[in-house]
């Protein structure tokens, strides 16, 4: 997701595949809709594991002011990539600053 414009940018093709066999009289093969659902579940699982999805989830958490969750979600792709990535580093720095500011506000007497 491009933070400035709100565009979702995703460039990886994900695929899922399902098959079924059986005998009509004993255990019929799964129908087209059921096989399609199985393939969709595979794709959703791949997407959840993808680094980009963590970054997007981090942005979502940050947009709802859940700084701690955003920070955790930004750390996952940062570790997975293994080298600095400009967008992730900016997001990490931004949420670390927000977390520090939040702590300072909570420490102030009321």
Secondary structure in CASP SS format (residue, H / E / C, confidence):
PFRMAT SS
TARGET T0000
AUTHOR 0000-0000-0000
METHOD secondary structure of the structure
MODEL  1
X C 1.00
X C 1.00
X C 1.00
X C 1.00
X C 1.00
X C 1.00
X C 1.00
X C 1.00
X C 1.00
X C 1.00
X C 1.00
X C 1.00
X C 1.00
X C 1.00
X C 1.00
X C 1.00
X C 1.00
X C 1.00
X C 1.00
X C 1.00
X C 1.00
X C 1.00
X E 1.00
X C 1.00
X C 1.00
X C 1.00
X E 1.00
X C 1.00
X C 1.00
X C 1.00
X C 1.00
X H 1.00
X H 1.00
X H 1.00
X H 1.00
X H 1.00
X H 1.00
X H 1.00
X H 1.00
X H 1.00
X H 1.00
X H 1.00
X H 1.00
X H 1.00
X H 1.00
X H 1.00
X H 1.00
X H 1.00
X H 1.00
X C 1.00
X H 1.00
X H 1.00
X H 1.00
X H 1.00
X H 1.00
X H 1.00
X H 1.00
X H 1.00
X H 1.00
X H 1.00
X H 1.00
X H 1.00
X H 1.00
X C 1.00
X C 1.00
X C 1.00
X H 1.00
X H 1.00
X H 1.00
X H 1.00
X H 1.00
X H 1.00
X H 1.00
X H 1.00
X H 1.00
X H 1.00
X H 1.00
X H 1.00
X H 1.00
X H 1.00
X H 1.00
X C 1.00
X C 1.00
X C 1.00
X C 1.00
X H 1.00
X H 1.00
X H 1.00
X H 1.00
X H 1.00
X H 1.00
X H 1.00
X H 1.00
X H 1.00
X H 1.00
X H 1.00
X H 1.00
X H 1.00
X H 1.00
X H 1.00
X H 1.00
X H 1.00
X H 1.00
X H 1.00
X H 1.00
X H 1.00
X H 1.00
X C 1.00
X C 1.00
X C 1.00
END
